[in-house]
Amino acid sequence: MGPGPTPYRGRVLSVYLLDTTVLIGYLRGTADVAPALLQLLADGHTLATSCVNLAEVERGLRPRERKRGEALTDRLRFLDTDREAARRAGRYQADWARRGMTIHTADALVAGTARSHGAVLVTHNLADFPMRDVRVESLAEDSGDG
């Protein structure tokens, strides 16, 4: 697994990989998303994205959201989806398929990237990320149905 949380002035700082649901939620004004992200930044944490999330955001942007979407994603740290992340993604899919659950390639790659970088994965769809070796959090009270 990649580097974990970083100690800073007696606190532990983390990298938070924002899933597409969170990025789109921010762009579309979903309640509590912006304040939660601002609080993470105020606490000294780093917000990040991956190639999968960037591609999904680009695919889903409405024309009027394009400029704001680029401004948002350009400010985030970009976590490379490396060989370790890709291998982990394939293992997630194989392991969960044996249990009768389909993990989509995009979600497996996002989770693999988070694990590879020691990042916390933030999503509104907790059910998409059942992996036990990745810390997954939600900004929403009603996660899992978005």
C-alpha positions as CSV (number, residue, x, y, z in Angstrom):
1,M,0.0,0.0,0.0
2,G,1.2,3.5,-0.7
3,P,2.0,6.2,1.8
4,G,-0.5,6.6,4.5
5,P,-1.6,9.6,6.5
6,T,1.1,12.3,7.2
7,P,1.6,13.6,10.8
8,Y,1.5,17.4,10.9
9,R,1.6,19.5,14.1
10,G,0.3,16.6,16.2
11,R,-2.5,15.8,13.7
12,V,-2.7,13.2,11.0
13,L,-3.3,14.6,7.6
14,S,-4.8,12.4,4.8
15,V,-5.3,12.5,1.1
16,Y,-9.0,12.2,0.2
17,L,-9.7,10.8,-3.3
18,L,-13.1,12.2,-4.3
19,D,-15.3,9.8,-6.2
20,T,-17.3,11.1,-9.2
21,T,-20.5,11.3,-7.1
22,V,-18.8,13.8,-4.8
23,L,-17.3,15.8,-7.6
24,I,-20.7,16.0,-9.5
25,G,-22.4,16.8,-6.2
26,Y,-20.1,19.7,-5.7
27,L,-20.7,21.0,-9.2
28,R,-24.4,20.6,-8.9
29,G,-24.7,22.2,-5.5
30,T,-25.6,19.1,-3.4
31,A,-26.2,20.2,0.2
32,D,-23.2,19.9,2.5
33,V,-20.7,18.8,-0.2
34,A,-18.9,22.2,-0.5
35,P,-18.8,22.8,3.3
36,A,-17.5,19.3,4.0
37,L,-14.7,19.6,1.3
38,L,-13.8,23.1,2.6
39,Q,-13.6,21.7,6.1
40,L,-11.2,18.9,5.0
41,L,-9.0,21.6,3.3
42,A,-9.2,23.8,6.4
43,D,-8.0,20.9,8.5
44,G,-5.0,20.6,6.2
45,H,-6.0,17.5,4.2
46,T,-5.4,17.1,0.5
47,L,-8.2,16.6,-2.0
48,A,-7.5,14.4,-5.0
49,T,-8.9,12.8,-8.1
50,S,-8.0,10.0,-10.5
51,C,-8.1,9.4,-14.2
52,V,-11.3,7.4,-13.9
53,N,-13.1,10.2,-11.9
54,L,-11.8,12.9,-14.3
55,A,-13.1,10.9,-17.3
56,E,-16.4,10.3,-15.7
57,V,-16.8,14.0,-14.7
58,E,-15.9,15.1,-18.3
59,R,-18.5,12.7,-19.7
60,G,-21.2,13.9,-17.4
61,L,-20.6,17.7,-17.4
62,R,-23.4,19.8,-18.7
63,P,-22.2,22.6,-21.1
64,R,-22.8,25.3,-18.5
65,E,-20.7,23.3,-15.9
66,R,-17.6,22.8,-18.1
67,K,-15.6,25.9,-17.0
68,R,-16.4,25.3,-13.3
69,G,-15.7,21.6,-13.7
70,E,-12.3,22.2,-15.1
71,A,-11.5,24.8,-12.4
72,L,-12.4,22.2,-9.8
73,T,-10.5,19.2,-11.2
74,D,-7.5,21.3,-12.1
75,R,-7.1,22.2,-8.4
76,L,-7.2,18.7,-7.1
77,R,-4.1,16.5,-6.7
78,F,-4.0,13.9,-9.5
79,L,-3.4,10.3,-8.2
80,D,-1.9,8.1,-10.9
81,T,-3.6,4.8,-11.5
82,D,-0.4,2.7,-11.5
83,R,0.4,-1.0,-11.9
84,E,-0.3,-1.8,-8.3
85,A,-3.7,0.0,-8.5
86,A,-4.6,-1.9,-11.7
87,R,-3.7,-5.3,-10.2
88,R,-5.6,-4.5,-7.1
89,A,-8.6,-3.5,-9.2
90,G,-8.6,-6.9,-11.0
91,R,-8.3,-8.7,-7.7
92,Y,-11.3,-6.8,-6.3
93,Q,-13.4,-7.8,-9.2
94,A,-12.4,-11.4,-9.1
95,D,-12.8,-11.7,-5.3
96,W,-16.2,-10.1,-5.3
97,A,-17.4,-12.0,-8.3
98,R,-16.7,-15.2,-6.4
99,R,-19.1,-13.8,-3.7
100,G,-21.8,-13.1,-6.3
101,M,-21.2,-9.3,-6.5
102,T,-20.2,-7.3,-9.6
103,I,-17.7,-4.5,-9.0
104,H,-17.6,-2.3,-12.1
105,T,-14.1,-1.7,-13.6
106,A,-14.3,2.0,-13.0
107,D,-15.1,1.5,-9.3
108,A,-12.4,-1.2,-8.9
109,L,-9.8,1.2,-10.4
110,V,-10.8,4.0,-8.2
111,A,-10.6,1.8,-5.1
112,G,-7.3,0.4,-6.3
113,T,-5.9,3.9,-6.9
114,A,-7.0,5.0,-3.4
115,R,-5.3,1.9,-1.8
116,S,-2.1,2.3,-3.9
117,H,-1.8,5.9,-2.6
118,G,-3.0,5.3,0.9
119,A,-5.9,7.7,0.3
120,V,-9.3,7.8,1.9
121,L,-12.0,7.3,-0.8
122,V,-15.0,9.7,-0.4
123,T,-18.2,8.7,-2.2
124,H,-21.9,9.0,-2.0
125,N,-22.2,5.4,-3.0
126,L,-20.7,3.3,-0.2
127,A,-22.3,0.1,-1.6
128,D,-20.1,0.4,-4.7
129,F,-17.0,0.0,-2.6
130,P,-17.3,-3.0,-0.3
131,M,-13.5,-3.5,-0.2
132,R,-12.2,-3.9,3.4
133,D,-8.6,-2.8,2.7
134,V,-9.6,0.7,1.6
135,R,-10.9,3.4,3.9
136,V,-14.2,4.6,2.4
137,E,-16.3,7.5,3.7
138,S,-19.3,9.4,2.7
139,L,-20.1,13.1,3.0
140,A,-23.9,12.4,2.9
141,E,-26.1,11.0,5.6
142,D,-28.1,9.0,3.0
143,S,-25.2,7.4,1.2
144,G,-25.5,4.3,-1.0
145,D,-28.5,5.4,-3.0
146,G,-27.1,8.0,-5.3
